[in-house]
């Protein structure tokens, strides 16, 4: 485990789901860890969550950045609704679509 992951282990555990709560739908803890290890933008976003004086919009933007990266947004959009809509339209092509697998609002 890299130092980047070790330094953010509490964030990783909280964001990817505790043992008694569900994680972000169909996303594994190791995917979070790998993303955190390799993506400098995600590392910067985690720092926002550690800042006591972070503004609500900063926290929201960091959260959207992390969720977009988790769901591998090929749009590279910062608009979560656009990411959700794209994933929804892709899921409707499949026979077994499940709305619960879309990124959270």
C-alpha positions, 0 to 999 in steps of 0.5 A: 500500500502506498503512502498516498493511500495510507495518508488517506485511509480514513477518507478511503474507508468513509467514502467507499463504505464502512463494514456496516453501510453500503459502498457507492453502488458497484464500486470496490474499496480497491478501486478507490485505493488504486484511483487515489494512488494514481490520480493527482486530482483525486489526491487533491480532492481528498485534501479538501475533505481534511480542511476544517475551513473548506467551503460547502461548494469546495466540498461539493466540487471535490465530491463530484470529481471523485464520483466522476472518476469512480464511474470513469466518466468518459465525458470528463464532465463536472456536471453530475447530472450529465454523467448520470444521464449518460450512464442512464442512457447506456444502461437502457441498452442493456437487458438488465438495467438497474437504476440503483447503479447510477451515481448518487445525486 
